[in-house]
Amino acid sequence: MIAYRPEEDFLSPPVSLTVTPSALEAGKAVTLTATLTNTATITLRGTVLYLAVDDSAEQDGLGDLAPGRSVTRTWRTRLADDAEGRVVFTAHALFDVNPQGSDCTRTSSSALLPYRSLAAAFDNAGISTEDALTVANIDGSNSSLSAEALASVGLTPGARVTYDGVPFTWPDTRPGSNDNVISFGQTVLLSGSGSRLSFLGTSTWGDGKGDGKVVYADGTEQTFSVDVPDWYGANSSAAVVLPYRHISSGRDDNPVSLFTFGVDLTAGKELRSVVLPKVSDGIQAGAPALHIFALTIN
């Protein structure tokens, strides 16, 4: 038998992971299948394999795994009824490589489930106060909307406002908390019907352009496109213009703009969800990102 030599580098053997079905739903069954292959030249002793969905895990003792041998284990479980957003799946194996030492190998994947509301999908803090300028970063360069400037135009936490005849509820959040969605194709569940699905938001580092879709309760889909102007400056098409913004060093006395945009709906059809426009994968200085603060069916 080849013994482990501590002066040599030990390359952890690979573990693979598959998750089925590909389209996951809250409250429904999910199956994790992991395969651990011992590509090392020594036996992996006392091997234990953990399969996990977020913080919920099952372990399986595999015993000793000789060189060249593979072992596959499957775990069927159920996603929580209230599961939403990103769910992480992990396969993690622990094993002894000598009497005094152990090692591990792991792999993970994730899936993005529909969010139950827009607020549940908030992933960016875009609002700061004059005495806490760095608690928010809306554009990747430590700029932010001013809570004081927002209040001057009626946009206080939880406020009901109307722009272009459309009512919106401003996020009921504290400065420094996540208060907007960076739009990258997330699904948000909806209910109700109307003539239009409207959004309130803005774009940073250029125009926010992308395609989304509305899904109706009968399974039909309707695609739409958005082209939201950059926030910097007093735009004539803006729903509201703020007199200034915050930057990391203080107040920048250049106005910034918020906009309304949306998609006309098929009259009388019940809504199931909206897939937000794919604009970016996050915020990065110099790259356009679309921020959505509120939506309404009107």
C-alpha positions as CSV (number, residue, x, y, z in Angstrom):
1,M,0.0,0.0,0.0
2,I,1.3,3.4,-0.9
3,A,1.5,5.6,2.2
4,Y,0.8,9.3,2.4
5,R,4.0,11.4,2.5
6,P,3.4,14.8,4.2
7,E,6.3,16.4,2.3
8,E,4.3,15.9,-1.0
9,D,1.5,18.0,-2.2
10,F,-1.9,16.3,-1.8
11,L,-4.3,17.0,-4.6
12,S,-7.9,16.6,-3.2
13,P,-9.9,14.1,-5.3
14,P,-12.9,15.5,-7.2
15,V,-16.5,15.3,-6.1
16,S,-19.2,16.0,-8.7
17,L,-22.8,17.1,-8.0
18,T,-26.0,17.2,-10.0
19,V,-29.3,18.6,-9.0
20,T,-32.6,17.6,-10.5
21,P,-35.1,18.8,-11.7
22,S,-33.5,21.7,-13.5
23,A,-36.6,23.9,-12.9
24,L,-37.0,24.0,-9.1
25,E,-40.0,25.2,-7.1
26,A,-40.5,26.0,-3.5
27,G,-42.2,23.2,-1.6
28,K,-41.3,20.6,-4.3
29,A,-38.9,17.7,-4.2
30,V,-35.2,18.0,-5.3
31,T,-32.6,15.3,-5.7
32,L,-28.9,15.7,-5.1
33,T,-26.5,13.2,-6.6
34,A,-22.8,13.3,-5.8
35,T,-19.9,11.1,-7.0
36,L,-16.6,11.0,-5.2
37,T,-13.7,9.6,-7.1
38,N,-10.4,8.8,-5.4
39,T,-7.8,10.0,-7.9
40,A,-5.1,9.9,-5.3
41,T,-2.5,7.2,-4.8
42,I,-3.5,6.5,-1.2
43,T,-6.7,5.2,0.4
44,L,-9.1,7.8,1.8
45,R,-10.0,6.5,5.2
46,G,-13.1,7.1,7.3
47,T,-14.7,9.0,4.4
48,V,-17.9,10.9,5.2
49,L,-19.9,12.6,2.5
50,Y,-22.3,15.5,3.3
51,L,-25.0,16.7,0.9
52,A,-26.6,20.0,1.7
53,V,-29.3,22.4,0.6
54,D,-28.4,25.7,2.2
55,D,-28.1,24.9,5.9
56,S,-29.9,21.6,5.8
57,A,-27.6,18.6,5.3
58,E,-27.5,14.8,5.3
59,Q,-24.3,12.8,5.9
60,D,-23.3,9.3,4.7
61,G,-20.4,7.3,5.9
62,L,-18.5,5.9,3.0
63,G,-15.7,4.1,4.9
64,D,-12.4,3.6,3.2
65,L,-12.1,4.5,-0.5
66,A,-9.2,2.8,-2.3
67,P,-7.3,4.5,-5.2
68,G,-9.3,4.6,-8.4
69,R,-12.6,3.8,-6.7
70,S,-15.7,5.9,-7.1
71,V,-18.8,6.1,-4.8
72,T,-22.1,7.7,-5.7
73,R,-24.8,8.8,-3.2
74,T,-28.2,10.4,-3.7
75,W,-30.3,12.5,-1.4
76,R,-33.9,13.3,-2.1
77,T,-35.3,16.1,-0.1
78,R,-37.9,18.9,-0.3
79,L,-37.4,22.6,-0.6
80,A,-39.0,24.7,2.0
81,D,-42.4,26.1,1.2
82,D,-41.1,29.6,1.6
83,A,-37.9,29.1,-0.3
84,E,-37.0,32.0,-2.6
85,G,-34.0,33.6,-4.2
86,R,-30.6,31.9,-4.4
87,V,-30.5,28.3,-3.0
88,V,-27.0,26.7,-2.7
89,F,-26.4,23.0,-3.1
90,T,-23.2,21.5,-1.8
91,A,-21.4,18.1,-1.8
92,H,-18.6,18.0,0.8
93,A,-16.4,15.0,1.6
94,L,-14.1,14.6,4.7
95,F,-11.5,11.8,5.0
96,D,-8.3,10.9,6.8
97,V,-5.1,10.8,4.8
98,N,-2.8,9.6,7.6
99,P,-3.2,8.9,11.4
100,Q,-2.5,12.5,12.2
101,G,-4.1,14.4,9.3
102,S,-7.3,14.8,7.3
103,D,-8.4,16.6,4.2
104,C,-11.6,17.4,2.3
105,T,-13.0,18.1,-1.1
106,R,-16.2,20.0,-2.0
107,T,-18.2,21.4,-4.8
108,S,-21.3,23.5,-5.0
109,S,-23.9,24.9,-7.4
110,S,-26.9,27.2,-7.0
111,A,-30.3,28.0,-8.4
112,L,-32.3,31.2,-8.3
113,L,-35.9,30.5,-7.3
114,P,-38.7,33.1,-7.8
115,Y,-38.9,35.9,-5.2
116,R,-42.2,36.3,-3.5
117,S,-42.0,40.1,-3.7
118,L,-39.8,42.8,-5.1
119,A,-38.7,43.7,-1.6
120,A,-37.5,40.1,-1.0
121,A,-35.3,40.5,-4.0
122,F,-33.6,43.7,-2.9
123,D,-29.8,43.2,-3.2
124,N,-28.3,46.7,-3.2
125,A,-28.2,49.6,-0.7
126,G,-28.6,52.8,-2.7
127,I,-29.6,55.3,0.0
128,S,-27.3,57.0,2.6
129,T,-27.6,59.9,5.0
130,E,-25.4,63.0,5.4
131,D,-23.8,61.6,8.6
132,A,-23.3,58.1,7.2
133,L,-22.2,58.6,3.6
134,T,-20.5,55.2,3.0
135,V,-23.4,52.9,4.1
136,A,-24.7,52.7,0.5
137,N,-23.1,52.2,-2.9
138,I,-25.5,52.4,-5.9
139,D,-23.0,52.5,-8.7
140,G,-19.8,50.7,-7.6
141,S,-17.9,53.9,-6.9
142,N,-19.5,54.7,-3.5
143,S,-22.1,57.1,-4.8
144,S,-25.7,57.0,-3.4
145,L,-29.0,58.6,-3.2
146,S,-29.4,61.1,-0.4
147,A,-32.1,60.2,2.2
148,E,-32.4,63.9,2.9
149,A,-32.8,64.8,-0.8
150,L,-35.4,62.0,-1.2
151,A,-37.4,63.3,1.7
152,S,-37.4,66.8,0.2
153,V,-39.5,65.4,-2.7
154,G,-41.7,63.2,-0.5
155,L,-39.8,59.9,-0.9
156,T,-39.6,58.9,2.7
157,P,-39.6,55.2,3.8
158,G,-42.9,53.6,2.9
159,A,-44.3,56.7,1.3
160,R,-47.1,56.4,-1.3
161,V,-46.3,58.6,-4.3
162,T,-47.8,59.0,-7.8
163,Y,-45.9,59.7,-11.0
164,D,-47.5,59.9,-14.4
165,G,-50.8,58.8,-12.8
166,V,-49.2,55.6,-11.4
167,P,-49.1,55.0,-7.6
168,F,-45.9,53.5,-6.1
169,T,-44.8,52.7,-2.6
170,W,-41.3,53.8,-1.9
171,P,-39.2,51.1,-0.1
172,D,-39.8,51.1,3.7
173,T,-36.1,50.7,4.6
174,R,-33.5,52.4,6.6
175,P,-30.5,54.1,4.9
176,G,-27.8,51.5,4.4
177,S,-30.2,48.6,4.1
178,N,-31.0,46.9,0.8
179,D,-33.6,49.1,-0.9
180,N,-33.4,48.2,-4.6
181,V,-33.0,45.3,-7.1
182,I,-30.1,45.3,-9.5
183,S,-32.0,43.9,-12.5
184,F,-30.3,40.8,-13.9
185,G,-33.2,38.4,-14.8
186,Q,-34.6,37.6,-11.4
187,T,-38.2,36.2,-11.3
188,V,-40.6,38.0,-9.0
189,L,-44.0,36.5,-8.3
190,L,-47.1,38.7,-9.0
191,S,-50.8,38.5,-8.6
192,G,-53.6,40.6,-10.1
193,S,-54.4,42.0,-13.5
194,G,-54.3,45.4,-15.1
195,S,-53.4,47.4,-18.1
196,R,-49.7,48.0,-17.3
197,L,-46.9,46.8,-15.1
198,S,-44.9,49.9,-14.1
199,F,-41.5,50.2,-12.4
200,L,-39.8,53.1,-10.6
201,G,-36.0,53.1,-10.8
202,T,-32.9,54.5,-12.4
203,S,-29.7,53.4,-14.2
204,T,-26.1,54.0,-13.2
205,W,-23.1,54.2,-15.5
206,G,-25.1,54.6,-18.7
207,D,-28.5,53.7,-20.0
208,G,-30.0,50.5,-18.5
209,K,-31.1,48.4,-21.6
210,G,-32.4,44.9,-21.4
211,D,-35.2,42.4,-22.1
212,G,-37.6,40.9,-19.6
213,K,-40.9,39.0,-19.8
214,V,-44.3,38.8,-18.1
215,V,-45.7,35.4,-17.3
216,Y,-49.5,35.1,-17.1
217,A,-51.4,32.6,-14.9
218,D,-52.4,30.6,-18.0
219,G,-48.7,30.0,-18.9
220,T,-48.4,32.5,-21.8
221,E,-45.5,34.9,-21.8
222,Q,-45.0,38.4,-23.1
223,T,-41.6,39.8,-23.7
224,F,-40.7,43.5,-23.2
225,S,-37.6,45.7,-23.4
226,V,-36.5,48.7,-21.3
227,D,-34.1,51.5,-22.0
228,V,-33.8,53.6,-18.8
229,P,-31.6,56.7,-18.9
230,D,-28.6,57.3,-16.7
231,W,-29.4,58.9,-13.3
232,Y,-26.9,61.7,-13.5
233,G,-28.4,65.1,-14.3
234,A,-31.9,66.6,-14.4
235,N,-33.4,64.5,-17.2
236,S,-36.5,66.0,-18.9
237,S,-38.1,62.6,-19.0
238,A,-37.6,61.9,-15.3
239,A,-40.5,61.1,-12.9
240,V,-38.6,63.0,-10.2
241,V,-35.3,64.9,-10.0
242,L,-33.3,65.0,-6.7
243,P,-31.3,68.2,-6.2
244,Y,-28.1,66.4,-5.2
245,R,-26.5,63.0,-4.4
246,H,-24.0,61.7,-2.0
247,I,-20.5,60.6,-2.8
248,S,-17.9,59.2,-0.4
249,S,-16.4,62.6,0.3
250,G,-19.7,64.4,0.9
251,R,-22.4,66.1,-1.1
252,D,-22.3,66.4,-4.9
253,D,-24.6,69.3,-5.9
254,N,-25.5,67.8,-9.3
255,P,-29.1,66.6,-9.7
256,V,-29.9,62.9,-10.2
257,S,-33.1,61.5,-11.8
258,L,-35.5,58.6,-11.2
259,F,-37.7,57.2,-13.9
260,T,-40.9,55.3,-14.5
261,F,-41.0,52.5,-17.2
262,G,-42.8,49.3,-17.8
263,V,-44.9,47.1,-20.1
264,D,-48.5,47.2,-21.3
265,L,-50.4,44.1,-20.3
266,T,-53.1,42.0,-22.0
267,A,-56.4,43.2,-20.5
268,G,-58.1,40.8,-18.2
269,K,-55.3,38.3,-17.9
270,E,-54.1,37.3,-14.4
271,L,-50.4,37.7,-13.8
272,R,-48.1,35.0,-12.3
273,S,-44.7,36.6,-12.4
274,V,-42.3,39.0,-14.1
275,V,-38.7,38.2,-15.2
276,L,-36.8,41.4,-14.6
277,P,-34.8,42.7,-17.6
278,K,-31.3,41.3,-18.0
279,V,-29.1,44.4,-17.8
280,S,-26.0,43.3,-15.7
281,D,-24.8,40.8,-13.3
282,G,-24.3,43.4,-10.5
283,I,-22.8,46.8,-10.0
284,Q,-19.4,47.7,-11.3
285,A,-17.9,51.1,-11.8
286,G,-18.1,51.9,-15.5
287,A,-20.7,49.3,-16.4
288,P,-24.5,50.1,-16.7
289,A,-26.8,48.7,-14.0
290,L,-30.6,49.1,-13.7
291,H,-32.0,49.6,-10.2
292,I,-35.6,49.0,-9.4
293,F,-37.1,50.5,-6.2
294,A,-40.8,49.8,-6.7
295,L,-43.3,48.2,-9.1
296,T,-47.1,48.3,-9.4
297,I,-49.9,46.9,-11.5
298,N,-52.2,49.6,-12.7
